[in-house]
Amino acid sequence: MTGFLESAAAPLGDPSQTTSQPSPTLPMSAFAGYIARLIAPPLALSAGQVRLLAGFAALIAVWTDVLFHRTDLGINFPLWIAAIVGLAAFAGRRFGRAIPADRFAVLATAVVLCSVTAWRDSDALKIFGILGTLSLLTVGLGLAPGLAVRRVNPVACVATAIAVGVSFPVAVLRIAIAGQWQTAGRGRTSARILLALRVVALTVPLLVVFGLLFKAADAVFAAQVDRVIDLNFDGVGPHIFWLIFGFVIGAAALMTSVAVTLPEEIEVTLPERHRLGRVEVGIALGLLSMLFALFVAVQIRYLFGGEDAVTSSIDLTYAQYAREGFFQLVVASLLLLPVLAGIDWARRRDVASSRLFLAFAVTLVALLFVIMASAWQRLAIYRDAFGLTEARFYGAATLPWLAVALVWFLVSVARRRMEHFLAGAAFLAVAVLLALYALNPDRFIARTNLSRLDEGREFDAAYASVLSADAIPSLIERLDTLPEAERCTLATAIRERGAEDDGWRSWNWSRSRASRLITTNDNRLACDGSK
C-alpha cells in the first residue's frame, strides 16, 4: 500500500518520477484512491506541452468532422484511428515517453484490425473488428510504460480500461486546468486570452449539448431559441457534434498515453487462508467432470449414433435435435475457460494442489473437446437441413480459437507461467479475426447455401438478399440457376444495392466491387424474365 501511495503522489507525465519508483502492487482497497488520482492528478506539463496536447486534440476534432460528417463507415475509420495513433506516438516522443516496441506492435495491429470497415461490408464483422480495435488501443495507449504486453494480467487490463474510461469525461477539463498555473508571471493580456480560451472550452460544449436536448424536448422553447439565434441547427448541429466528439476522443487518447502513469505491476491476490484448498477444488472440479462425462456419454449414444437412435428416443427429427442445442454447447464451451482460470487464481500454490488442479483441468478440456466436436456435428446436420446463417457461422468460428486457447491454458498452468496466458489468448483472437477477414463470412454463407441447389434442396432467397455486399459476387454468379420467384426476389434486392453512392470517405472495397458487378449485369438482374 505504501509503495502505491508514494507512486500516486508523483507528478504525472514526469519520466524521472515514474522510473525511479519500485513496481508497486495495487490491492483492492486502493482502487478508490486510484480513481481519484485519475480524475484530478498532479500534472507536470510545461506550457508548450499543454499547447501541443490542445492543438493535437483540435486537429483530431477537425479530422473527425471531415471524415464522419453525414457519411457511413468506410475508409474513414482506419484513417481516423491511424491519425490518433500517429499523434499519440509523436506526442509521447516529444514528452519523453516514447511508446515501447511491444506497445507499438499492439497499436499497429489495431490499425490493421480497423481496416475491416474499408475492406468488408458485413456489419457483424465490422462490429468484431471495431471492438478488437478499441481493445488494442486501450492496451496500447493506456498500459503502464514499464509493463511488458506479454506479461499483462486481467487486473492490469481492467485498470487500464478504467484509466481510459475516466479520461473521456475529464480529459478536456484536465487540459484546461493544466494551463492555469502558467498565467503566473505572464502579462495581463496573455492571462486574459488564456482565461477566455478556458471559458470557451468548458462552457460552449455544455451549452450546445444541453441546448440541443432542450430544443428537441420542447417545441415552444425551440421556437424561442430560433427567433433569438437564427441558426440552422440541422446543418450546424452535426458539425458541432463531430467536433466535440473528436476533441474529447483526441484529448482522452493523448492524456492517457502521455500524462497518466499506472503502476507497472497491478495484482489482486487472496490471502493464503482464503485460498481454495484441495478439498474444495477436488469436489467442485470432480463433480463438474462427472457432469461433462455424462453428457459426453449421451452425445456418443445419440448424436454420433445416427438418426435412428434420436428419432426412436424423442419426438424430434434428427435435424431439429441438432438445431436446438448448438448455441447452448457453444456457450458451455466458452464458459469453461473463465471457470478454470478463476479457480486457478483462487487456489493454493502448493505442489499437491497444482497437480490436482492440472489433472482435473486436462480431464475437463479433453471432455470439452468431445462436446465441441458435438457442436460441429450439430452444425453440419443443421447446415444440410436448413442452410447456414451468420449466427451459426460466428458461433462455430469461436470454437477453433477456444480449442487452441484451452491448450495454451493447460501449457501455461503446467509451466507455471500464467502471466503469459492472457497475451497469448489475445494474440490467438486477433489471428482468428484476421482469418475471418480473409475468409469473407458472408460470401462463405452465400456459397454454402447456394450449393444446396446442386443437391436439390431449397434455397432461402429472402435471407440471402439481406446479406452484405460481400456476398453479391457469389449471388450474381449463381443467379441464373435459381427458380424465377427466388431469382426475382434476389435480383430486386441486389439492384437496390446498386443505387448506393459511396464518397471517398465511406469507400469500401466490397461495396465498390459489388457496384461494378451490378452495373455490368444489369440485364441479368431484370425481373421480367428478359436477360
N, C-alpha and C positions, 0 to 999 in steps of 0.2 A: 504493500500500500504506500509506503514512504517513497519508494522509487517512482511510483506513478505520480504522486502529488508533486514531487520535485520536477518531473518532466513536464507536468501540466503547467507549472509556473514559468517555464522557459518561454521566451518570446517566440512566436510562430514565424516561420519564414527566415529564421536566422540559422544558417547551417552550422555555425560554430557551436551553437547551443544544443542542437539536436544530436550531433555526432559525439559529443562528449559524455552524454548520459548513458548509463548502462541500460540494457534491454529490459524494461520492466514487464511485470505480469499484471494484467488487469482483472482483479476479482470482480464478481458480480456486483458487489456493493458500491463499486466505484463508477458505475455507469452514469449515475445522476450527475456527478461532477464532470464526467467526460462530456456529456451532452451540453452542460453549461459552458464548458470550455470551447465547444464548437460554435455555440451561438454568440458568445461575446469573448473571444480570445484576445490576449495581448498580441498586437501586430508589430513587427519590426520591419516596416516598409518605408523606403525613402520616398521623397516627393516624386522622383522620376518613376519609381516602380508603381506608385498609385496611379499616376497618369497613364503609364503603359497598360496596366490592367483595365482601366476605364476605357482607354482607346481601343484595345483589342475587343472588349465586350461590345463596344459600339460598332466596330467592324462586323462582328458576328451578327449583331442585330440587323444591320443593313443587308448583309448577305442572306440572312434568314428571310427577310421580306422579299428580296429579289427572287429567291428560289421557290418559295412556297405560296406566294400571294395568288389566290384563285387558280390553283392548278393541282393536279394529282401527284402522287408519289411516282418517281421515276429516277432518272439520273441525278435529280436534285438532292436526294437524300445522301448518297455517298459523297457528293461534292460538299455538302454541309458538314458531315462527320469529318471528312478529311481536313476541312478548314479549322474546325475546333481542335483536332488533334495537332495539326501543324502549329497553330498559335500557342497552344498549351506547351508544346515541346520548345518552341522558341522562347517563350516567357520563362520556362524553367531554366533554360541555359543562361538567360540574362540574369536570373535571380540567384545563380549559383546552385541550382537544384536540378541538374540535368537528369532526364529520365534514364534510369538504368537500362541496360541492354535487354534483359528479360522482360521488363515492363514495356519497352518499345516494341518487342515482338508481339506482346498482347494487344497493343494499340493497332499495330499493322494488321493483325488478324481481324480486329473489329472492323477496320475499313474494308477488308475483303468480304466479311460477312454481310455488311450493309449493302454491298453491290447487288444483292438479290433484287432490290427494287428496280434496278436498271436492266436486269437480266431476265428474270422470270415474272410472270403475271399472276401466279397463284396467290390468292390472299392468305391462305394458310401458311405457305412457305415464306411469304413476306413477314408474317407475324413471328414465326420462329426465328427468322433472320434478324429482325429488329430487336427481339428480346435477347438473343445472343449477343448482338452488338452492344446493347446497353449494359449487359452484364460485364462484358470485357472492358468497356470504357470505365465502368465503376472501379474495377480492379486496377486497370492501367493508370488511371489518374488519381485514385484515392488511397491506394495501398501505401503503407509506410515505406519510405525510400530504401531502408536497410533490410526489408523483409523479402527474401527470395520467393519468387512466384511458385517454384516447385515445392516449397515448404509451407504454403499458405494453409490455414486451417479454417473450418467453418466459422468460428468465432471472429477471426480476423475479417472474413468476408462480410459478416453481419455488421461489425463495427465500421468497416469501410462504406457499406451501403447507408448506414446511419449518417456518417460524415457527409456523404454526397447528398442525401435527402435533406439534411439540415441546411446545406448550402443554398438550396433553391430559394427558400423564403427569406434568408438573411444575407445572401451574398451582396446584393445591391446596397443594402444598408451598411454592411461592413466596409465596402469600398468608399461610401460617402463619409462614414465616420473616420476612416483611416486618414483622411486628409485634414481633419480638423486641427490637429496639433501643429500642422505645417504653417498655419496662419501666423504663428508667433514669429516676430522678427520681420515680417513682411510689411509692405506698405498697406495703407488702408484700402487703396483701390484693389490690390490683389486679394485682400481678405474679403472684400465685398463681392468680388467676382466669384471667388470660391464658395462663399456662402450662398450666393444666388444659384450656382450650379447644384449645390447640395439640396437646396429647397426644391428646385425643379425636379431633380432626380427622385426625390422622396414623394412629392405631392402630386405631380402630374399623373403617374400611373394609378395612384389611388383614386383621384378624381375621375379619370377616364373609365376605369373598371366599374366603380360604383355608379357613376352617372349613366353608363350604358345599361346596367342592370335595372336602375330605377326607370329609365325610359321604356325599357321593354315591359316593365311591370305595370305602368300606369299611362294610359293614353293622354290624359289631361296634362300630366307632368311633361310628357314627351312633346306635346304641342307648345307648352310654355317655353321649354328649352329651345325648341326650333325657332320660336319668334325672337328670343334673345340672342341666340347663337345660330346664325343662318349658315349651318354647315351640313353638308351631305354626308351623314354618318355611314350611309350604306356604302359609300365609296371610300371614306377615310377610315372607318372602323376597322376593316380587315388589315389595312396597313399598320394602324396603331397596335392591333393585337400582335401581329408578327414581329414588329419592332420591340415591343415589350417582352414577348416570349423569347426572342433571340437574345436580348440583352441579359435577361435573367439566366438563361441557359449558359451563355458565354461567361457571365460573371461567376456562376456556380462552378463551372468546369475549371476556370482559371484559378479561382481562390482555392479550390480543393487541391489542385495539382501543385501550387507554389506557396501557399500560405497556411495550410493545415498540416500539422505534424502529428501522426498517430504513433503510439508505442510500437516498437518493432516486433515485440512478442506479446500477443494477446491470447490468453488462455483462460478458460473457466474450468476449474478442476474440482472434484469432490474430495472431501476429507477421507482418509483411509477407512475410518469407522463407518462411513455411509456408503462405501462401495459394495457392489454386489459380490457375494461370495460364490463358492462352487455349488452350494445347495440351491440358491435362487437361480443361478444360470442353468444348472443342470435340469431342474424341474421345468423351467419355462421353455428352454430350447428342446428338451426331451419330449414334452407334450406336443410342441409345435411340429417336431419331426414326425411324431406318430400321426398327427393330422395330415401332414403332407403325404406320408406313406399311404394312408388310407385313400386319399384322393387319387394318388397315382395308380393304386390297385384298381379303382373304379375306371379310370381312364383307359388302362390297358385292356380291361374286360369289355368296355362298351365302345368308346370312341375308336380305339385302334382295332377293335374286334370286328368292325364292319357294320353294315346297315342292318342286317338281320338281328344282331344282338341288341340294337337300340329299339327297333320297332316292335320286337317281341316283349320288351320290358316296360315301355312307356308309350303313351298315346301321342307321340310326335314323330314326324318324319325325320330321316337322318339329317337333312339339311336344316330343319328347324332346331333340332337338338344342337347342332354345331353353331348355329347362328346366335342362340340365346346366351351362350357362355363365353364368347370371345373376349369382350371388353372386361368382364369380371376377372378372367385369367390374366389379362394384361395388367390390370390394376394390382392384383395379388402379386404378380411378378415384380412390379415396381416397388411395392411396399417392403419386400423382404430386405432390400439393401439398406434403407434407413433404419430398420429394426435391428439388423445385425450391427450396424455402425454405432447405434445408440447404446446397445448392450456392451459392445467392446469398449466404448468410452467410460461406461459406468462400472465396469467390473474391476476386480483386483488384479494386480500385475504379477502375482507370484507364478512360478513355473507350472504348478499343477492347474491353476485356473486358466492359464493361457492354453495349455494343451487340451483341456476340456472344451473350452470355447472353440478352438480351431477344429476339433473333431466334429462338434455339432454343426459348425458353420459349413464344413465340407459336406456333411450329410445333407443339410438343407439345400445347399446350392446344387448338389447332384440331383436331388428330388425336384428342385425347381426347374432344372433343365428338361426333365421329362414333362413337366407342366407347360413349359414354353413350347416344347415340341407338340403338345396337345393343342396349344393355341394356334400354332402354324397349321396343324391338320384341320382345325375348325375353319381357319381362313380359307384353306384350299377347297373345302367342301362348300362353304358359303359362296366362294367365287364361282365355282362350277354351277351352282344352283341359281344364284341371284345376280352375279356380276360383282364388280369391285366399286367401292366408294372411297372418298377422301378419308373419312373417319377410320375405316378399316385399314387403309393403307398406312396412315401415320401411326395408328396403334401398333401395327406389325413392325413398322420401322424402328420403334423403340427397343424391340427385343434383341436385335444384334448388338446394339450398344450395351444393353443391360447384361448380356451374356459375357462380353469382354470385361465390362466393369466389375462384375462379380468375381471373375478370375483374378483381376487385378487387386480386388479387395482381399482375397484369400492370400495372394502373394505378399501384400503389404502386412497382413496380420502375421504370417509365418516369419517374415523377415523383421518384424517389429519396427516397421518404417511407415506407420500410419500417417505421418506428416506429409508423405508423398502421394497419398491416395487421392485427395481431392483434385490436385492439379492434373493427375493422370486421367481421372474420370472426366474432367472438363475438356482435356485435350481430345479424348475419345468422342465426346459430344460434338465438338467442333468438326472433327473428321467426318462423323456421320452426317452432319448438316451440310457440309461441302459436298459429300457424296450425293445427297438428295438434290442439291443444286444441279449437279451434272446429270443425274438420272432423269430429272424433269417429271415429277409425280403425276401431274395432270395428263401429260402425254402417255405415260405408262398406264394410267387408269383407262384412258380412251382406247388404247391399243388392246388392252386386256379385254375390255367389254366388246370391242369390235370383233375380236377373234371368236366370240360366241356365235357370230353369224356363220362361220365356216362349219360349226358343229350343229347347225340347225336350231340354235337356241334364240330366244328373244333378245332384242337389243333395246335398252331404255334410252330413246332419243331425247326425251324430256330432261333426264338427268344429264346427258351429255351436253345439252345446249347450255347448261349453267356452268360448265367447266370454263376455266380461264382461256385466254388466248394461247397459252402453252399447248393446248390440245387441238387447236384449229387445223394445223397442217395434217395431222393424222386423220381428223374427221373429214376433211375435204378429200383426202386420198381415197377413202373408202365410201364416199358419199353415194356413188352410183350403184353400190351393192345393196343399198337399203331399200325396203319397201317404200312405195310412193308416200304414204302418210308420214312415216318416220323421216323420210328424206326431206319432205317439205317442212316439217317442224324444225329439223336441224338446220336446214338451209336458211330459213327465215331468221333464226337466232344468229347465225353466222353473218348474214348480210347486215344485220343491225350493228354488229361489231365494226363493220367497215366504215360506219359513219363517225367513229371516234377520231378526233383530230388531236394528236399529241403535239404540243410545242416542244422546244428543245429542253425545257426544264423537266417535263414529265416523260421524256423519251424513254422507251422501254424496248429492248431488243425483240422480245416475243411479240409484243403488240405491233411493232413495226413490220416484222416478218409476216404476221397474220394479215395485216392490212394489205401488203403487196399481193399475197395469195388470193385474198378476197377480190381484189381488183382484177387480177388476171383470170379468175374463174367465175366471173360474173354470170356467164351463160349457164354454167353448171349449177349455180345457186338459184336459178329461177324455179318457181313453184308451179308453173302452169304446164309442166311436162315437156317444155321445149328445152333443148340443150344447145 
